[in-house]
Amino acid sequence: MKEQNYNRFDKNLKELVAVNLRMENSGASLDSDLALHIKERGNIESTVELQEAITSSCNKSFNTREITNNEEKSVPWWAEELTIKRKRLNALRRRYQRTKNNEELGEYRKNTYEKNIKQ
């Protein structure tokens, strides 16, 4: 991020804190002022208001972009078919690993899982 974005965030946060928390800047650092304010108030509402001020300041200061469905795939060759196969293989592995009391069933599930790994 660029330095100007952080400066904009700092400025926005100070303004929002002054408005939302009805708090004046004493000249000390913002951290000190906020810590003193929350300590004096000692209620959850102040903390929630501070969180809202931080979130609003971030939204005003930094550019964000939404992820589209195309961006969810990390590689272009990954397809829905591979997702289905991976989920099926994971289910077979979990089923095999959970089989504890029946050795014959465990061996069958192990063979099924290993056979699907090779495919």
C-alpha positions, 0 to 999 in steps of 0.5 A, a space after each residue: 500500500 502507498 504511504 498516502 493511503 495510510 495517511 488518509 486512513 489516519 486522518 479518517 480514523 481521527 475524524 471518525 473517532 472524534 465524531 463517533 466516540 465524541 472524543 477530542 484529540 488531546 495532542 497525545 497519540 491516538 492510541 493513548 487517547 483511545 486507551 484512556 477513553 475505553 478505560 474510562 468508559 469501560 463498556 462494550 459500546 465504546 469498543 464496538 463504536 471504535 471497531 466501526 470507526 476503524 472499519 469505516 476508515 479502512 473502507 474510505 481509505 483503501 481501494 478494495 475489489 470484490 472477488 468474482 467467480 473466475 478469480 476463485 480458481 487458482 489455476 486455469 486448468 482446475 475444473 469442476 470435475 476435478 473438484 468432484 473427484 477430489 471430494 470423492 477421494 477425500 470421502 473414501 479416505 475418511 471412510 477408510 480411516 474411521 473403520 476401526 472395529 471391522 478388519 475385513 471392511 477396513 481392508 476393503 475400504 483401504 483397497 477402494 481408496 488406493 484404487 481411486 488414488 491411481 485413477 
